[in-house]
Amino acid sequence: MNISPRSLSVSIRCTLVFALCVLTPVARAGDPLVEGAWSGPYDYSSLAGIDDFEIYALTLLPNTPGLEGHVLFWRDLSFSEAAIPSSTTTFLVDPDSPATASYTFNESTHEIGCSGLVLLPSGLFLAIAGHSPSAGCDPSQLPASPTVSVYGLNAVNPRWRAGVDLGIPDMAVCRHYPNAFYLPGSRVMVMGGDRDDYPTNIGCGGSQCSTYEILTIETPVSSWSAPRYAPPAFKAHNNPFGHVLVVDDFEGVFFMGASSTATGLDPIPSYCYDPAVNTWTELGDGGARTASRFLGMSLLQYRLDGAGGSDAHVFAVGGCCKPPDPDGCNHNEGQTSIEWTVNPHPTTPATWSSAELLTSRVYGDVLSLPDGRILFIGGLTRPTFQHVGPKVDCRVDYPGGVFKGEIFDPETGLSEYVAMQTSVRAYHSAAILLPDGSVMSAGGEFTEPGSPGYGGMDVEMFDPPYMFAPRPAILQTVPREREALEYDSVLLVDVELPANVDVAKVTLTRSSSSTHQVDSEQRYVELEFNEQAFEPPTPTVTPNPGPSPTSGASSDQLKTAGVAGSHLRRLAVQLPDTPWVAPPGFYMLWVVSDDGGISESVFVQLCEDGNCP
């Protein structure tokens, strides 16, 4: 049976106080089979060695030798420091043992707070732009940077290296808070930033326009395109939300705006960007697309359509509008709705559907779970706006902190509460899905260190309800885990299933990064599959057999109790036929049973024409 270190910590406490454990099991609020359960918080402030340490970003490392499945994270820039530092101290944590973390071999090669994050198909990690000043940047727009730092392999250690040392030059534009994501064709698109200085203050309703640059990755030297202007509607501060997709004959990026005081448009129109010809097409937004999404969240899912194909679903959730209030929108209240559009295309008006959630969220985190349901955690129920000089600066009202998460089911349009966190996770927070199906949640700013609910210095771990139910187990894949796979090929997956259940879904979720509630590369993809004659493998993974019916067991005891009667299946899984559905890189592959059980994942690597830069 699988016993995680988090479970062991409870088992040890029970062993030391056995009589007490029998009479009064370790208690957690609610039923974990319904609400899931949180563990932690795990405090890293002593490791950081400073009072104002605050976790800024989380990145799951899929293939770094010796660190597979570890999480890379770093603290924010302390503006109380006399000068902006030239690097960032970064850390590593094993999610199976979250009580301890360690320093990386070296620091990043520039200050990467507020950078754009991209995980390349090879597993190398790019931190693009951020705080560090650089020669040629407009001093009035600091902190901002055109620089790239790279984390990954070399002959000695996984370590940070300067992009220029790997043939990745600086951008032409100094950026802070840019949006960045990988494009098929060995490219990275970087857009916007609230200190985009090319050139400074050029107009766009009295503000700066957003520009974008595209990095083409080549050996030995990569190159950036000349900066180009995005539509005037976009003035990006971690928005607009951009999603790489394919719909019919369109291969490109769907950009959904959030909110802008610079243009007076609220919400900003949506656009399709075609990188082949560098054209932007505004979509007519119809249906229910009326909610502002400033400080909100967005994600992309590819869901099977039941006819041998799949549809791109783009979701927008939470956020608020910025003053002055447009069309009656109250900027003192967060949005409670979730909206989605299906298969956005440059020749078709975007039609939006909507549903109501249980709680409004501003500065929250959103994740696609392995079964396609959507998890919302953290955030605030409402913002408070303070006018600082000539600009509008959003600060937050922490009595509105949201401690209780919820899971939304796109198939039913209904949402259910999950267990309650111990810390506020708002601005600067981050959350990622881990290979065992759990979620790491970290960071959060705007409360004083030491105050109740301050979450900047620690992480919490969430085990969703499916982790307490009988779980399938992936025994092996052919080709094997982490071997490079081609598009439109077949992956064989051997699965052990609990008694009386069968396979309902096989899915992919991208291994990516989260910072400031933004993860532009997050995606969920459902895959077609059929069964083949089973060939017994040499087991490499022991299935988690699920909960015991024993009444009153703790959540950790439920995860490690057993049932009998498992059976075996071999699945022939059809991988996506184009990198525009699942851009090249590392994904976690999951098996979902028809009773809602979810396996632990295995990593698969998709490569374009055998190329994983």
Secondary structure, DSSP 8 states (H G I E B T S, - for coil): ----HHHHHHHHHHHHTHHHHHHS----SS-HHHH-EEEEEEE-HHHHTSTT--EEEEEE-SS-TT-TT-EEEEE---TTSSS--SS--EEEE-TTSTT--EE-SS--SS--TT-EEEE-TTS-EEEES-S---TTS-GGG-S-B--EEEEE--SS--EEEEGGGGT----SS-BSS-EEEEETTTEEEEE--TT--SSTT--STTS---EEEEEE--SS--EE---EE--TT---SS-SEEEEEEETTEEEEEEE----TTT--SS--EEEEETTTTEEEEE-B-TTTT---BT-EEEEEEEE-SSS-EEEEEEEE--B--SS-GGG--TTS---EEEEEES-BTTB-B-EEEEE-SS--BS-EEEE-TTS-EEEE--BS-EEEEEETTEEEEEE-GGGB--EEEEEETTTTEEEEEEE-SS---TT-EEEE-TTS-EEEE---SS-TTSTT--TTEEEEEE-GGGGS---EEEEEES-TT-EEETT-EEEEEEEE-TT--EEEEEEEE--EEETTB-TT-EEEEE-EEEE--------S---------TT--HHHHHH------EEEEEEEE--SSTTTS-SEEEEEEEEETTS-B---EEEEEEBTTB--
